[in-house]
Amino acid sequence: MFSIALTNVLITLFYILPGYLLKKGNRAKEEHLSTLSAILVYVGTPCLEISAFMSMDYTPEVAQNMVYFFFATLFLQGAFMALIYFFCRKRYHESKFRILTIASVLGNVGFFGLPIVRALLPNNPEVACYSSCFMVSMNILVFTIGVFALTGDTKYMSLKAALLNPTVFGFLAGLPFFIWGVGDYLPTPLTSAISLIGSMTTPLCMFILGIRLASMSFRKIFAEPMVYLAIGLKLLVFPVFSYFLVLLLPLPLSFRASVLILSATPCASVILNLAEMHKGKTEMPADCILVSTLLCFLTIPLLTLLVR
């Protein structure tokens, strides 16, 4: 698994290069990012999830494990956030400690994590559906506990936003493909188009990251000590914490491996989005996203050595 993980993580990181070079060559501008991000979130995300469900045949066991995976990841993320809050609560008036709480947990489980777990477990197509379950559980926490952690105010928590978003829509739209095999009754060009758009999401996500990286000073990116703490917790402590908790349960290898690898994905861009939405400081979230993405080529392959 080590060599497969290393190869696929490096390939994923390679997609950063076109965006970086285009920005340095003045062929891409930061103003373009909002449009690209909208395409990624509102079109790419649903297609990614639908294509994941199209690759699966329904069995009661897989459906049951998906429910387990959703609640397991919901609990693991919430529990780890609670632990960070417990240790940092006396300094929660400082934004960097609130950002630390969510940066240590929220990861790029879809665009980055899904292709990695697929490559590691090619004979277990259910891992793609596990990634979708993780995306939904993370979104619920983003707009409830995550927003509270960032702002310190419950008035910004929104159950409506947690339940009505492109990730949940894509998940619900994908279920009929999994349960009833709807994809078998649709024209092949249509299902191929959905799969093609879904496969575009990882390169597009990395292109956007490359443009952001080219717009920032490397010296400033690596200057904030709190960024390293957040990254250490996100890339190492949180995945190990999650893996050893599920290791105690009688679950299949694909389930345990998916929890480990998806928990080890780099910080999610939603952290930066939340900071921008609530007028918080954006430097630390941006640095966490970029540095964790660049360093995960070391941590993800090493963590695969734990899988058994």
N, C-alpha and C positions, 0 to 999 in steps of 0.2 A: 504493500500500500504506500510505503514511503516514496518510492520513485514515481508512482502514478500521481500521487498528490503533488509532489514537487513539480513535475512536468506540467500538470494542468493549472496549478497556481501561477507558474511563470508565464504560460500562454495567456492566461487571463490578464496578468499584469502587462503583458506586451501590448494589449489593446489601449493602454494609456498613451503609448508613444505617438500615434497619429494625432490625437487631440493636442498633445504637448507641442508637437512640431508645427501643427497648423496655427496654434496661437503664437508661437515664436516667429512664424513667418507672416504674421498679420493676415492670415487667411480665415481666422476664426476670432470672434470677439466675445467678451464676457456677456454682452447683451443678448447673445444667442442662447445662453444657457437656460433661460426661463422657458423658451419654446421647446428646446430639446428635452428638458426635464418634464414638461407637460406631456409630450409624446410618450416618454418613457413610462410615466406614472399612469396616465389615463388610457393609453392604447397598449403599450408593451406589457404592463403588469397583468391585466386580464387575459391577454393572449398567452402569456407565459404559464399561467395557472391552468387555463383550459387545455393547452397542449400537454401539460403534465398529466391531467386526468385522462386525456385521450389515449395515452400510452398504457393505460391500466385496464385489466379485466377485473370485474367485480368479484370479490369473494367476501363472505362474512368476516373472516379473520382479518383481512386487510382493512376493512371498514372499521372494525373494532379497534385495531391498532392505531388507525388515524385519529379516532376519538381520544384514545389514551395519549397519543402524541400531542394533541392540542392542549389537553389539560395538564400534561406533564410540563410542557414548555411554558404555559401560562404560569404555573406554580414556580418553576425554576427561576424565571425572569423576575417575578414578583418577590420571591424570597431573597434573591441576591440584591435587588434594589433596596429591600428592607434592611439588609445587613449593612450596606454602604451608608444608608441614612442613619442607622444606629450609631455608627462610628463617627459620622460627620455632622450630626445634628446640632452640635454646639456652634458650628461655624457655617450653618446653613444660610446665614444672611449674606455670605459671599457667593457670588454666582458660580465661581469655578468649582465649588463643592457640590452645588446643585447639578451642574453639567457633568461632573464626575459620576454622579449617581446613575444617569441614563447612558452616558458614554461607555460605562463598564458592562452594559447589558445589551443594549440595542445594536443589532448587527445587520449586515447586508446579506440576509439569509436567502433572498430570492435571486437577484441578479448575479451575485458572486457565489453563494453557497450551493444553489441548485446544480449548476454544471459540475461542481467539484464532487458532490456526493454521487451524482450520476456516473461520473468517470470511475470513482472508487468502487462502486457497487453496480456494475452494468447488468448483472443478472437479477437485480432487485428493483424493478421499475417503480415500486411503491415509495422509494426514497424521494422521488420528485413530488409526490403528494404530501409526504411529510414536510417538505420545505414549504408548501402552500399552507399547511396547518400552522407552521411556525410563523409565517408571515401574518396570518390572521390573529394569532394570539399576541404577537408583538404589537400589531396595530391597536388592539384593544388597550394595551398598557400604555402605548404612546399618548393617546388622547385622554387618558385618565390619570394613572399614577405618574406617567412621564411628564405631563404638563404640570401637574402639581409639584413634582420634584424640581422642575425648572423655575416655576414662578413662586412657589410657596403659598399659592392661593387656590382654594378649591373652586372658585367661581369660573376658572378657565377650563375645568374638567368638563368634557363633553362626551356623554355616552352616544349621542347621535352621530358625532364625528367618528367615534370608535366603530360604529356599526354600519355607517353609510359612507363608504370610501371605495376606491377602485379595487383594493385588495380583497375586500369582502365580496364585492360584486363579481370579481373574477373567480373567486372560490365557489360561490353559489352557482355561477354560470357553468362551471366545470363539473359540478356534481352529476348532472344528468348524463354527461359523457361517460362518467365512471360507473354509475349505478345501472343505467339503461342502455348504454352503448349507443347514444344518440349519433355519435360520429360516423357510425356505420351506415346511417341513412342519409347523410349529407353528401353533396357532391365532393369528390376528391379534391378538385381545385380549391374549394373553400377550406376544407380541413388542412390542406397543405399551406394555404396562405396564413392561417392561424398559427400553425407550427413555425412557419418562417418568421413571422413577426415576433413570436415568442423567443426564437433563437437569436434575434437581433438585440435583445435587451441587454445582455452582458456586454457585448462590444460598445453599444451606445452609452451604457452607464460608465464604462471605463474611458470612452472618448471625453465625456463631460468632466470626469475627474482629471484627465490630462490637461484640459483647457484651464481648469482651476489651478492645477499645480504650476502651470507655466505663468500664471498671473500672480504668484506669490513668491516671497523671498525665502530661499532655503534656510538662510541664517535665522530668520524669525520663526520659521516652522519648527525648528529643532531647539528653540531657546526656552520654552516653557516647561519647567520640571513636572507640573501637574499633568501635562500631556502624556508623559512617560508612565506615570502612575495609572492613568486611565487605560492606556494601551496595554500595560502589563496585566491589569485586571481583566480586560476584554479578551485579549488573545491567549492568555494562559490560565488565570485563576478561575474565571467564570466557566470555561469549557471543562476544566478538570472537576470543578465543583458539581457541574451538571452531570458529567459522565459517571462519576462515582456514586451519585445518588440513584441514577437509573440502573446502575450495575447491580444494585441490591434486589432489583425486581426481575421476575421470570419473563424477560422480553427477548425477542429475536435479535440477532447480531445487527441486522440492518437498522433496527430501531435505535439501538445503543450507539452505533457508529454515526447515524444521522444526528442524534443529539449532540455528540461530541464535535463533529465537523461544523455543523450549522451554528453551534454556540461559539465556535472559534473564528467565525467570519469577521472581517474588519468592521469598524464602527459604521453605522448606517447614516446615510445622508439626511435622514429625517431629523437627526439631532441638530444639524445646522438649520433646517427648515423651522424647527420649533423655536430656536434662538432668534431667528429673524422675525417670526410671527409675533413673538412676545417681547420684542425690542430688547433682547438680551445681547450679551457680548458674543460675537460670531467668530472671533479669532481662535479660541480654544476648540470649539466644535469642528471648525474647518481643519485645524491642525491634527486633531484626533482622527478624523476621517482619512486624511491624506497619509499620515505617518503609519497608521495601523494597516492601511492597504499596502503600503510599500514593504512593511515588515512581516506580513503574514506568510510570505514565501518561506520564512524560517520556521514559524510556529506551527502552521497547519501540518506540514509533513512530519514534524517531530511528534505531534499529538497523535498521528495515526499509529504510532508505535504502541500506544496504549490499548488499541482495539483488540479484543479477544472474545 
